[in-house]
Amino acid sequence: MATPPRNNSQKVTLRRSPRLSAFVVVSAVLGFFITLFLTGLYPSDPSVGFATLFAYFALYGITGTVGLGIVLWLIIDVRSRTRARQVLVERARAEDPS
């Protein structure tokens, strides 16, 4: 006796979510260049040196822009949840051709 086909369809939520890694990397690179630019605007102390001064300010600049990038990612992620749609998905079984 053949088994009756069962209903292989279900509702799923479909949404486009932003990638966190892209936001973190782009904001870190942006923070690096902003810190480099702002540090280069002012003369550095000869006893400290430019590289040391830049490294010190880069700790704050990169961390701050990564934090802002994550906040921006969260805002976009929440907006993508409001635009989510419900779709009906059906499973199909593929037969082995051999």
Stockholm file with secondary structure:
# STOCKHOLM 1.0

chainA/1-98         MATPPRNNSQKVTLRRSPRLSAFVVVSAVLGFFITLFLTGLYPSDPSVGFATLFAYFALYGITGTVGLGIVLWLIIDVRSRTRARQVLVERARAEDPS
#=GR chainA/1-98 SS CCCCCCCCEEEEEECCCCCHHHHHHHHHHHHHHHHHHHHHHSCCCTTTCHHHHHHHHHHHHHHHHHHHHHHHHHHHHHHHHHTCEEEEEECCCCCCCC
#=GC SS_cons        CCCCCCCCEEEEEECCCCCHHHHHHHHHHHHHHHHHHHHHHSCCCTTTCHHHHHHHHHHHHHHHHHHHHHHHHHHHHHHHHHTCEEEEEECCCCCCCC
//
